[in-house]
Amino acid sequence: MVTDVGHAQRVITRTRDSETSGGVLTEIGLVTWRSLVKLTRTPVLLFFSLFMPLIWLVMFSQTFGTVFSSASGPLPYDYVAVLLPGITVMTAIQSASQSGFAMVSDLESGFMDKFFVAPIRRSSVLAGKLLADGLRMAAQAGIILGIAALLTLAGWRIPFATGVFGVVLIMFLAAAFGVAFSGLSNTVALRTKNTESTMMVSFSLTFPLLFLSTAMLPKTRLPSWVQSFSTVNPVSYMADAARALILTGYDWTALGNAIIAIAAFGIILNGLAVMAFRAQGK
């Protein structure tokens, strides 16, 4: 905008921040709400992101439960209690993959272009999407744990040693890990703008991360080479902390290690996503 000041002209350049209609928290809240509302319009994604982990929960617990019990001797809990953290991790990873699919959908539909020209910080767009992902993943983990709690009424031995507060901590760990893994899914989505590529990368990493970790079995029950790999696998730290919360109680060392591993994993992957996001619309 140009204004006359005496015999001279002064050019006023508006910045993106000065044009925003609200603060950062308001912008993040609006993007989060939009993402959650969009999610309710495709409930089939929610159903299948829960359906497969539930199938695994029942199938694996019945298939490997007897083998685990015979190898470990009499235990005060069933194998399903050992497997439960791995199922919450699987749910988080699948939900993280959906984050990339949603990003591709917004790019293909042109909706993301509206964000780029709107008076809103780009950081608020990505933060709002990640917050919506985290809330969704926490809710899904809560549903899985709630179903497991109902199974105790049918005689399944799942101790839930830390009670409701422990369940909340597991939900937090699952959501944090899912948000961290969303960075990879969003990076691939932003770089390729292709759903198939995003799906291929996300799904091809799911099973190695799960089976080369302590998600399915305690570390002592794994082959030596898998034990070595599990020490650098962030899934193991999340699974160990969650398993302690279910079986024995608060293991603050395991919880601290899980938070550090997830934070490092998230900073790296979401850092890549931020760089890819800033490159859009230029």
KACORGI-V187047 format. One record per residue. D_FIRST is the distance of its C-alpha to the first C-alpha in Angstrom with 1 decimal. Layout:
d_first=[D_FIRST | D_FIRST]
This chain:
d_first=[0.0 | 3.9 | 6.8 | 10.4 | 12.8 | 16.3 | 16.6 | 13.9 | 10.2 | 8.5 | 5.9 | 5.3 | 6.6 | 8.2 | 11.8 | 14.3 | 16.3 | 13.9 | 13.4 | 17.1 | 19.0 | 22.0 | 23.8 | 25.4 | 28.7 | 27.3 | 25.7 | 28.9 | 30.9 | 29.2 | 29.6 | 33.2 | 34.0 | 32.6 | 34.8 | 37.8 | 37.5 | 37.3 | 40.4 | 42.4 | 41.9 | 43.9 | 46.8 | 48.9 | 47.1 | 47.9 | 51.5 | 52.2 | 50.5 | 53.1 | 56.0 | 56.6 | 56.7 | 59.1 | 61.3 | 61.3 | 62.1 | 65.2 | 66.3 | 66.0 | 67.6 | 70.5 | 70.9 | 70.6 | 71.6 | 75.3 | 75.0 | 72.8 | 75.3 | 78.3 | 76.8 | 75.6 | 78.6 | 78.5 | 75.1 | 74.0 | 71.1 | 70.6 | 68.7 | 66.0 | 65.0 | 64.6 | 62.7 | 60.2 | 57.7 | 57.6 | 56.9 | 53.9 | 52.6 | 53.1 | 51.2 | 48.2 | 48.2 | 48.3 | 45.5 | 43.4 | 44.0 | 42.6 | 39.3 | 38.9 | 39.9 | 37.3 | 34.6 | 35.8 | 35.8 | 32.2 | 31.3 | 33.5 | 32.3 | 28.7 | 28.0 | 27.0 | 24.1 | 22.8 | 22.9 | 21.0 | 17.9 | 18.3 | 16.7 | 19.9 | 21.3 | 23.5 | 26.1 | 26.4 | 27.2 | 30.0 | 31.3 | 31.5 | 33.4 | 35.8 | 36.4 | 37.3 | 39.6 | 41.2 | 42.0 | 43.4 | 45.6 | 46.9 | 47.9 | 49.7 | 51.5 | 52.5 | 53.9 | 55.9 | 57.3 | 58.0 | 60.1 | 61.9 | 62.7 | 64.2 | 66.3 | 68.0 | 69.5 | 71.1 | 72.8 | 70.3 | 70.4 | 66.8 | 67.0 | 63.4 | 64.6 | 61.5 | 61.1 | 57.9 | 55.9 | 56.9 | 55.7 | 52.3 | 52.2 | 53.1 | 50.3 | 47.9 | 49.3 | 49.1 | 45.5 | 44.5 | 46.3 | 44.8 | 41.2 | 42.1 | 43.6 | 40.6 | 38.7 | 41.0 | 40.7 | 36.9 | 36.8 | 39.1 | 37.2 | 33.8 | 35.4 | 37.6 | 36.0 | 39.6 | 41.6 | 44.9 | 44.0 | 42.7 | 45.9 | 48.1 | 46.7 | 46.7 | 50.2 | 51.8 | 51.0 | 52.1 | 55.9 | 56.1 | 54.2 | 56.4 | 59.8 | 59.3 | 58.8 | 60.7 | 59.1 | 62.3 | 64.9 | 65.3 | 65.1 | 68.9 | 69.5 | 67.4 | 68.6 | 68.2 | 65.6 | 63.5 | 63.8 | 62.4 | 59.4 | 58.8 | 58.2 | 54.9 | 54.0 | 51.6 | 53.2 | 56.5 | 55.0 | 53.5 | 56.7 | 58.9 | 57.0 | 57.0 | 60.7 | 61.7 | 60.0 | 62.1 | 65.4 | 66.0 | 63.4 | 60.6 | 60.5 | 57.8 | 58.1 | 57.5 | 54.6 | 53.0 | 53.6 | 52.0 | 48.9 | 48.6 | 49.2 | 46.8 | 44.1 | 44.6 | 44.8 | 41.6 | 39.6 | 40.5 | 40.0 | 36.9 | 35.5 | 36.0 | 34.4 | 31.2 | 31.0 | 31.6 | 29.0 | 26.2 | 27.2 | 26.4 | 23.4 | 22.5]
